């Protein structure tokens, strides 16, 4: 089981999580918005500030960060196999640097690409396996 701790206030992040949810036919991924009201109580071992700066995940209890989370997620749903190339030794340092740059500016990038810089009014809500919406 992969648990992903994502920024539900980021439209691009929420869009990717929606896509992962859609392809996760075997419920191998648990999505947790770091902005949910009881996040600190549910996940006291996850530093919310650090999780805001870099994607956090846990694969069977083992911590993962950044592109390692993304690569495992897409592998689990059997989509986007090309993402695995981002973990090749010669590419990994550059990909990780680019990811950190993206993560730092993801809200501005969301505004540029999507016209909105944050999620409001439930527009980025993610449907759960039981077809209800997780509120952001």
Residue pairs with C-beta under 8 A, 6 or more apart in sequence:
1 28
1 29
1 30
1 59
1 60
2 28
2 29
2 30
2 57
2 58
2 59
2 60
2 64
2 69
2 72
2 73
2 76
3 29
3 30
3 31
3 32
3 57
3 58
4 17
4 20
4 29
4 30
4 31
4 32
4 55
4 56
4 57
4 69
4 73
5 32
5 34
5 43
5 46
5 51
5 55
5 56
5 57
6 13
6 14
6 16
6 17
6 31
6 32
6 33
6 34
6 55
7 13
7 14
7 33
7 34
7 35
7 51
7 52
7 106
8 14
8 17
8 33
8 34
8 35
8 36
8 119
8 124
8 126
8 134
8 136
9 35
9 107
9 118
9 119
9 124
9 136
10 106
10 107
10 110
10 118
10 119
10 124
11 110
11 114
11 116
11 117
11 118
11 119
11 123
11 124
12 106
12 109
12 110
12 113
12 114
13 55
13 106
14 119
14 124
14 125
14 126
14 136
15 114
15 124
16 70
17 31
17 126
18 126
18 127
20 29
20 31
20 73
20 74
20 77
21 29
21 31
21 126
21 127
21 128
23 77
23 78
23 79
24 76
24 77
25 77
27 129
28 76
28 77
29 73
29 76
29 77
31 126
31 134
32 39
32 42
32 43
33 39
33 126
33 134
33 136
34 46
34 48
34 51
34 52
34 56
35 136
36 42
36 134
39 46
39 48
40 48
46 56
50 56
53 103
53 104
54 65
54 66
54 100
54 103
55 65
55 66
55 69
55 70
55 103
56 63
56 64
56 65
56 69
57 63
57 64
57 65
57 68
57 69
57 72
57 73
58 64
59 72
64 72
66 96
66 99
66 100
66 103
67 83
67 86
67 87
67 92
67 95
67 96
67 99
68 87
70 83
70 86
71 83
71 84
71 86
71 87
74 80
74 81
74 83
75 81
75 83
75 84
85 91
86 92
86 95
87 95
102 109
107 117
107 118
108 117
110 116
110 117
110 118
111 117
116 123
119 136
122 133
122 135
122 136
124 136
125 133
125 134
125 135
125 136
126 133
126 134
127 133
127 134
128 134
